[in-house]
Amino acid sequence: ALARALMRRSSWSRSELVDIAADLDLMADGALERINEAAYEAVDQPLIEGEDPIEINLDILEQLTA
């Protein structure tokens, strides 16, 4: 659910993602790390970069959703 939420925009503030993760009963850092691990496994690149703002690599997102 968090990965789907991230797809809505290419940039998020850290506080926004912490709030979204909390609503899903997730710890933001752990969830973002797991999403990036899955991206690395699939395309050998991170989907999520940065600390604040947090950027979503749209090129990688396209590859993951194709």
N, C-alpha and C positions, 0 to 999 in steps of 0.2 A: 504493500500500500504506500509506503514511503517513496519507493522508486517511482511509482505512478505519479505521485504528487510532485516529485522533482521535475517531471517531464513538462509541467505546465509553463515553466519559465527557464531562462538560461542563467539567471543570477538570483541568489537568495541571501538575505542577511542571516547571520548565525542565529540570532534570536528567533527569526521566523522558523528556521529548521528545528531548533530546540522545541519550540511550541508544537509544531506538527508532529514531531517524534513523540513528545509527551502525550499528545492526544491519542497516539497509537500504542501507548504503554511501552515505548522503546527508549533506550538511551541513545541520543543523537550520535555521539561519536562512534559508538559501536556499530550502529546501523549504517552510518555512512561508510565506515571501514569495510563492512561486509559487502555493501553494494560495489565498492571499488574493487574488492577481491574478485567478485564475480565478473566485473568488467575486464580485469586483468586476465582471468581465466579464458574469457571469450575472445578478446581482441588484443590482449597484451598492452593495454593502455588504461589509464584511469578515466572514469566517467566524471568524477567530482574532483575539483581542484580548488585550492585556496582555503583561507580561514574565515575571513569576513571582509568582503562578501565571499560566498561560496559559489563557484562557477560550475555550470553543467556544460560539459563538452558536447555540443550538439552533433558534431561529426560522429563521435563515438555512440551517442544515443541513436542516431540513424542506423549505424551498423548493428547495434544490439536489438533493434526493433524490426529489422528487415527480415 
